[in-house]
Amino acid sequence: MSSGEIKSAVRWSSITPNDSVDVEYRAIWVQSAGDIALRDMNDNDETFTVQDSTLLPLQPKRVLATGTTATGIKGLN
């Protein structure tokens, strides 16, 4: 595999947003529209407004309960 090549996910699991539990995923899938609040590796929080069936190519440290209204959230690895 060449450098920079994108690999597809081989594992996924449902995420229950939580203000104190860290996660380790390569990307996030959101099934139903709403807001998803994420914390990055530098402890910065950001809220993203997403539509139905959105793939976020982000590796968050945490998916926060506070501020998250989107549902059907899955972590991909």
Backbone as JSON, one array per atom type, in Angstrom:
{
  "sequence": "MSSGEIKSAVRWSSITPNDSVDVEYRAIWVQSAGDIALRDMNDNDETFTVQDSTLLPLQPKRVLATGTTATGIKGLN",
  "N": [[0.84, -1.17, 0.0], [0.6, 2.17, -0.87], [2.03, 5.24, 0.41], [-0.21, 7.44, 2.0], [-2.47, 6.32, 0.92], [-5.91, 5.63, 1.12], [-7.5, 3.59, 3.44], [-10.19, 1.33, 3.73], [-12.72, 1.02, 6.27], [-12.72, -1.67, 8.6], [-13.87, -2.43, 10.9], [-16.58, -1.47, 13.02], [-18.52, 0.32, 15.4], [-21.25, 1.14, 17.55], [-21.59, 4.39, 18.97], [-22.05, 5.85, 22.06], [-22.56, 9.01, 22.98], [-20.49, 10.69, 25.35], [-19.38, 12.65, 28.0], [-17.01, 12.14, 29.35], [-15.56, 9.91, 28.48], [-13.01, 8.62, 26.49], [-12.48, 7.93, 22.97], [-11.38, 5.82, 20.24], [-11.21, 6.09, 17.07], [-11.03, 6.02, 13.47], [-12.7, 7.39, 11.84], [-15.99, 8.9, 11.78], [-19.35, 7.96, 11.52], [-22.5, 9.34, 10.93], [-25.82, 8.77, 11.25], [-28.37, 10.08, 11.48], [-29.45, 13.43, 11.06], [-28.21, 16.37, 12.76], [-26.5, 17.96, 15.51], [-23.08, 17.28, 16.28], [-20.9, 17.02, 18.84], [-17.49, 17.26, 19.32], [-14.32, 16.41, 20.78], [-10.95, 17.23, 20.27], [-7.54, 15.92, 19.98], [-6.03, 17.82, 21.29], [-7.6, 18.74, 23.27], [-9.55, 20.56, 22.43], [-12.82, 21.64, 21.86], [-15.4, 21.19, 19.46], [-18.34, 21.8, 17.62], [-20.16, 20.21, 15.14], [-22.49, 20.61, 12.57], [-24.47, 18.29, 11.01], [-25.8, 16.48, 8.19], [-28.25, 13.9, 7.37], [-26.79, 10.66, 7.1], [-23.91, 11.16, 7.15], [-20.42, 11.09, 6.7], [-17.72, 11.64, 8.69], [-14.46, 12.37, 8.3], [-12.7, 12.26, 10.61], [-10.66, 12.01, 13.56], [-11.63, 11.91, 16.49], [-10.95, 12.64, 19.96], [-12.91, 12.42, 21.79], [-16.45, 11.91, 21.81], [-18.79, 14.06, 22.58], [-21.47, 14.19, 24.95], [-22.8, 16.47, 25.77], [-24.19, 18.85, 23.83], [-24.46, 17.25, 21.61], [-26.8, 16.26, 19.29], [-27.35, 14.72, 17.12], [-28.06, 11.4, 15.9], [-27.57, 7.8, 15.81], [-24.81, 7.26, 15.69], [-21.69, 6.06, 14.7], [-18.5, 4.59, 15.23], [-15.65, 4.18, 13.17], [-13.1, 1.93, 12.21]],
  "CA": [[0.0, 0.0, 0.0], [1.42, 3.37, -0.97], [1.83, 6.27, 1.42], [-1.34, 8.32, 1.75], [-3.61, 5.6, 0.4], [-7.01, 5.52, 2.06], [-7.94, 2.23, 3.72], [-11.57, 1.29, 4.19], [-12.93, 0.53, 7.63], [-12.98, -3.1, 8.72], [-14.62, -2.6, 12.14], [-17.37, -0.32, 13.41], [-19.34, 0.09, 16.58], [-22.08, 2.27, 17.96], [-21.01, 5.3, 19.96], [-22.93, 6.6, 22.95], [-21.82, 10.21, 23.39], [-20.16, 10.72, 26.78], [-18.49, 13.78, 28.27], [-15.78, 11.78, 30.07], [-14.95, 8.68, 27.96], [-12.28, 8.78, 25.23], [-12.72, 6.93, 21.92], [-10.3, 5.7, 19.26], [-11.77, 5.74, 15.77], [-10.43, 6.73, 12.33], [-13.75, 8.21, 11.23], [-17.29, 8.85, 12.45], [-20.53, 7.93, 10.66], [-23.69, 9.85, 11.61], [-26.97, 8.35, 10.46], [-29.46, 11.06, 11.48], [-29.0, 14.82, 11.13], [-28.18, 17.09, 14.03], [-25.18, 18.44, 15.89], [-22.2, 16.33, 16.95], [-19.85, 17.75, 19.56], [-16.28, 16.44, 19.39], [-13.1, 16.95, 21.4], [-9.78, 16.75, 19.55], [-6.42, 15.45, 20.79], [-5.5, 18.96, 22.05], [-8.69, 19.11, 24.18], [-10.39, 21.6, 21.86], [-14.16, 21.15, 21.53], [-16.01, 21.8, 18.29], [-19.62, 21.2, 17.26], [-20.41, 20.15, 13.7], [-23.87, 20.34, 12.17], [-24.38, 17.31, 9.93], [-27.02, 15.99, 7.55], [-28.39, 12.44, 7.41], [-25.79, 9.84, 6.41], [-22.67, 11.94, 7.0], [-19.15, 10.5, 7.11], [-16.75, 12.63, 9.13], [-13.12, 11.78, 8.28], [-12.04, 12.86, 11.77], [-10.28, 11.1, 14.63], [-11.82, 12.64, 17.73], [-10.57, 12.05, 21.24], [-14.14, 12.17, 22.54], [-17.73, 12.34, 21.27], [-19.4, 14.63, 23.77], [-22.92, 14.14, 25.1], [-23.25, 17.85, 25.81], [-24.13, 19.49, 22.53], [-24.72, 16.3, 20.52], [-28.22, 15.93, 19.05], [-27.39, 13.73, 16.05], [-28.2, 10.03, 16.39], [-27.05, 6.76, 14.93], [-23.39, 7.57, 15.55], [-20.84, 4.87, 14.72], [-17.07, 4.79, 15.04], [-15.09, 3.29, 12.16], [-11.66, 1.65, 12.26]],
  "C": [[0.89, 1.24, 0.0], [1.09, 4.37, 0.14], [0.66, 7.17, 1.05], [-2.58, 7.62, 1.19], [-4.67, 5.44, 1.48], [-7.41, 4.06, 2.2], [-9.38, 2.27, 4.19], [-11.65, 0.69, 5.59], [-13.22, -0.97, 7.6], [-13.74, -3.43, 10.01], [-15.41, -1.32, 12.4], [-18.18, -0.68, 14.63], [-20.13, 1.35, 16.9], [-21.38, 3.09, 19.03], [-22.15, 5.93, 20.75], [-22.15, 7.82, 23.4], [-21.68, 10.27, 24.91], [-19.14, 11.83, 27.0], [-17.17, 13.4, 28.93], [-15.06, 10.54, 29.54], [-14.3, 8.95, 26.6], [-12.61, 7.64, 24.28], [-11.51, 6.89, 21.0], [-10.86, 5.17, 17.95], [-11.08, 6.56, 14.69], [-11.42, 7.65, 11.65], [-15.05, 7.99, 12.0], [-18.39, 8.87, 11.39], [-21.72, 8.41, 11.48], [-24.9, 9.55, 10.74], [-28.04, 9.43, 10.36], [-28.95, 12.45, 11.79], [-29.07, 15.41, 12.53], [-26.79, 17.66, 14.27], [-24.39, 17.3, 16.53], [-21.04, 17.13, 17.53], [-18.66, 16.82, 19.78], [-15.17, 17.17, 20.14], [-11.91, 16.37, 20.65], [-8.65, 16.38, 20.52], [-5.76, 16.55, 21.63], [-6.53, 19.51, 23.03], [-9.47, 20.34, 23.74], [-11.73, 20.98, 21.49], [-14.7, 21.92, 20.34], [-17.31, 21.06, 18.0], [-19.82, 21.32, 15.77], [-21.89, 19.87, 13.47], [-23.81, 19.45, 10.93], [-25.77, 16.94, 9.42], [-27.13, 14.48, 7.78], [-27.26, 11.79, 6.63], [-24.51, 10.61, 6.11], [-21.48, 11.14, 7.51], [-18.2, 11.63, 7.46], [-15.37, 11.97, 9.17], [-12.24, 12.4, 9.37], [-11.71, 11.78, 12.79], [-10.41, 11.82, 15.96], [-11.29, 11.88, 18.94], [-11.84, 11.63, 22.0], [-15.34, 12.65, 21.74], [-18.56, 12.77, 22.48], [-20.92, 14.49, 23.78], [-23.5, 15.55, 25.08], [-23.08, 18.48, 24.44], [-24.39, 18.56, 21.36], [-26.21, 15.99, 20.46], [-28.39, 14.91, 17.94], [-27.49, 12.33, 16.66], [-27.67, 9.03, 15.37], [-25.58, 6.95, 14.65], [-22.57, 6.28, 15.66], [-19.39, 5.29, 14.53], [-16.53, 3.75, 14.08], [-13.59, 3.15, 12.35], [-11.3, 0.73, 11.12]]
}
